[in-house]
Every structure is written in structure tokens, then in C-alpha cells.
Amino acid sequence: MQIAIIGAGNVGRALGQGFARLGHGLIYGVRDPKAEKYAEPPVPSARVATVADAGAAGEVVVLATPWAGTESAVTALGDLGGKPLLDATNPIGPGFALTAGHTDSGGEQVARWATGARVVKVFNTIGADNMSAPDYGPNRAFMPVAGDDEAACAVAVGLADGLGFEATRIGGLAKARLTEPLAMLWIGLAMSSKDRRVAFGLLRR
Ligand SMILES: NC(=O)c1ccc[n+]([C@@H]2O[C@H](COP(=O)([O-])OP(=O)(O)OC[C@H]3O[C@@H](n4cnc5c(N)ncnc54)[C@H](OP(=O)(O)O)[C@@H]3O)[C@@H](O)[C@H]2O)c1
């Protein structure tokens, strides 16, 4: 599958490494593809392009931009013609606080900004360092998936499971109102324990 990743920072690079390992093709969408820092692609097999070109080339688009740049990135994608848009962002604003919650979410905001996209919230609840190869021994790290479109969610679940997560569709996109605060819980745990390898898991009996 051709995967477009918008944003080549911590999350974009980690997911790209994992997706490349799974054999997917990668195209990064960045603001300035000719910038010196992209002389070497973020992942060896990847191409680097404008946000619009990456969005057009990808069968699936992953959003990995800082919240402040997310509206302009989504706008630059243009009409995605019904493609899944996997939103890994968290709507973190001044004071490192969520800018939405309970009655709205960043994921729903992304869906309002986007055109022709089936938005799925995923890859936002664990640190980037754990995304490419989430190895937790016999356990798997939980990856909640929230989206209104079943087929788009299945794509997200398949990619996350492929990386090694236990991905579970938890409901519609409005469930991002719960997973974005879960990301803040992860950040707090990682900071207080000084251990970014922590992960949430699902236990069953
Ligand atoms: N870091 C984590 O552990 C983690 C975990 C889960 C979720 N998240 C969320 O994931 C998102 C990305 O986090 P990150 O840590 O990867 O950020 P980051 O390291 O700062 O990287 C963000 C990337 O986005 C690019 N960018 C900025 N504005 C853009 C725009 N308008 N269009 C296209 N690209 C743009 C930047 O590249 P250029 O400057 O070259 O454009 C940069 O490479 C955030 O919303 C964050 O809350 C982060």
C-alpha cells in the first residue's frame, strides 16, 4: 500500500520506519520538500513531496503534524476523494493543555477541515518512540481506533496490528474526545516516571 505521511517529525518518522518494515511504500508530505533537511528522506525507501502531492499519491494519508500546523496541512491536502485520513495529532495548545474535550475533539476538528476524507483517530495515545516496533514481550500495547467509517477504521486497525499493537475500534470519531485525554495521561505518566516506554494494555478474563 502507498502511505502518505504528512509531517516528518517524531511520529512521522517512527510510523514510516514501521510501515516500511511492513513493506508499504511511503511518501512524506512536508512544507518545503527542497529543504536541506530532506536531502536524505526520513526513511530510506521514502519519497519527499509537497503536502498536496503526497496526499494525491497516497492510498492512505497519515496526519502527524503539530496541532498549530494541522489546519494548514489538512487544507493543503485538498480533496482526498474518500481516502482514509489517519489522524495521529493531539490538539495540544498553550500551557500544554488540550484545546478541545468532552464536547469536541481534535479528530472531529480535522474532519471539519478536511475535504473528502474518512477521518480515523489512531496512533495518538503512545509516545513516538514506541510506534515503529512496540515490543512488550508476550503482551501487546493497546491502540484505540476511533472513526465513523468502518472500512477506514479497518485500514487503521490493520496497520496498527501489523506494527504490533492490539488495535481495537472503540467507536465513532467522537470517541477521540476520550483518546485525546488518554494521550495526556500517557504523557503525564511518561514524564513522571521518566520512562517513555510505558504503554496501556487491555486485560481480559
Ligand atoms: N511525539 C510523540 O511522542 C507523539 C505521540 C503521539 C501523538 N503525537 C502528536 O503527533 C503530532 C506530531 O508530533 P511530533 O512529535 O511528530 O511533532 P514534530 O516532531 O514537531 O514534527 C512535526 C512535523 O510536522 C511538520 N509540519 C509542521 N507544520 C506542518 C504543516 N503545516 N504541513 C506539513 N508539515 C508540517 C514539520 O516539518 P517541517 O517543519 O519540515 O514542515 C515536522 O517535521 C502532534 O500533533 C503530537 O501531539 C506526538
PDBQT file of the ligand as one rigid body, heavy atoms in Angstrom, charges set to zero:
ROOT
HETATM    1  N1  LIG A 301       5.884  12.955  19.833  1.00  0.00    +0.000 N 
HETATM    2  C1  LIG A 301       5.087  11.988  20.305  1.00  0.00    +0.000 C 
HETATM    3  O1  LIG A 301       5.538  11.120  21.062  1.00  0.00    +0.000 OA
HETATM    4  C2  LIG A 301       3.640  11.953  19.884  1.00  0.00    +0.000 A 
HETATM    5  C3  LIG A 301       2.884  10.809  20.152  1.00  0.00    +0.000 A 
HETATM    6  C4  LIG A 301       1.547  10.738  19.712  1.00  0.00    +0.000 A 
HETATM    7  C5  LIG A 301       0.992  11.819  19.031  1.00  0.00    +0.000 A 
HETATM    8  N2  LIG A 301       1.746  12.939  18.823  1.00  0.00    +0.000 N 
HETATM    9  C6  LIG A 301       1.139  14.038  18.067  1.00  0.00    +0.000 C 
HETATM   10  O2  LIG A 301       1.610  13.905  16.731  1.00  0.00    +0.000 OA
HETATM   11  C7  LIG A 301       1.803  15.182  16.126  1.00  0.00    +0.000 C 
HETATM   12  C8  LIG A 301       3.254  15.293  15.653  1.00  0.00    +0.000 C 
HETATM   13  O3  LIG A 301       4.103  15.206  16.764  1.00  0.00    +0.000 OA
HETATM   14  P1  LIG A 301       5.689  15.116  16.545  1.00  0.00    +0.000 P 
HETATM   15  O4  LIG A 301       6.275  14.917  17.895  1.00  0.00    +0.000 OA
HETATM   16  O5  LIG A 301       5.992  14.163  15.454  1.00  0.00    +0.000 OA
HETATM   17  O6  LIG A 301       5.993  16.590  16.036  1.00  0.00    +0.000 OA
HETATM   18  P2  LIG A 301       7.366  17.147  15.444  1.00  0.00    +0.000 P 
HETATM   19  O7  LIG A 301       8.481  16.220  15.775  1.00  0.00    +0.000 OA
HETATM   20  O8  LIG A 301       7.452  18.555  15.857  1.00  0.00    +0.000 OA
HETATM   21  O9  LIG A 301       7.172  17.030  13.855  1.00  0.00    +0.000 OA
HETATM   22  C9  LIG A 301       6.139  17.615  13.193  1.00  0.00    +0.000 C 
HETATM   23  C10 LIG A 301       6.471  17.688  11.718  1.00  0.00    +0.000 C 
HETATM   24  O10 LIG A 301       5.400  18.350  11.101  1.00  0.00    +0.000 OA
HETATM   25  C11 LIG A 301       5.920  19.185  10.076  1.00  0.00    +0.000 C 
HETATM   26  N3  LIG A 301       4.979  20.290   9.890  1.00  0.00    +0.000 N 
HETATM   27  C12 LIG A 301       4.722  21.332  10.685  1.00  0.00    +0.000 A 
HETATM   28  N4  LIG A 301       3.745  22.091  10.193  1.00  0.00    +0.000 NA
HETATM   29  C13 LIG A 301       3.362  21.499   9.025  1.00  0.00    +0.000 A 
HETATM   30  C14 LIG A 301       2.407  21.791   8.030  1.00  0.00    +0.000 A 
HETATM   31  N5  LIG A 301       1.625  22.876   8.137  1.00  0.00    +0.000 N 
HETATM   32  N6  LIG A 301       2.301  20.958   6.988  1.00  0.00    +0.000 NA
HETATM   33  C15 LIG A 301       3.095  19.868   6.879  1.00  0.00    +0.000 A 
HETATM   34  N7  LIG A 301       4.017  19.533   7.788  1.00  0.00    +0.000 NA
HETATM   35  C16 LIG A 301       4.146  20.352   8.841  1.00  0.00    +0.000 A 
HETATM   36  C17 LIG A 301       7.304  19.597  10.495  1.00  0.00    +0.000 C 
HETATM   37  O11 LIG A 301       8.168  19.591   9.375  1.00  0.00    +0.000 OA
HETATM   38  P3  LIG A 301       8.526  20.913   8.545  1.00  0.00    +0.000 P 
HETATM   39  O12 LIG A 301       8.864  21.954   9.566  1.00  0.00    +0.000 OA
HETATM   40  O13 LIG A 301       9.664  20.499   7.692  1.00  0.00    +0.000 OA
HETATM   41  O14 LIG A 301       7.293  21.221   7.750  1.00  0.00    +0.000 OA
HETATM   42  C18 LIG A 301       7.751  18.460  11.420  1.00  0.00    +0.000 C 
HETATM   43  O15 LIG A 301       8.613  17.557  10.765  1.00  0.00    +0.000 OA
HETATM   44  C19 LIG A 301       1.421  16.209  17.184  1.00  0.00    +0.000 C 
HETATM   45  O16 LIG A 301       0.094  16.619  16.964  1.00  0.00    +0.000 OA
HETATM   46  C20 LIG A 301       1.543  15.440  18.505  1.00  0.00    +0.000 C 
HETATM   47  O17 LIG A 301       0.677  15.942  19.508  1.00  0.00    +0.000 OA
HETATM   48  C21 LIG A 301       3.048  13.029  19.213  1.00  0.00    +0.000 A 
ENDROOT
TORSDOF 0
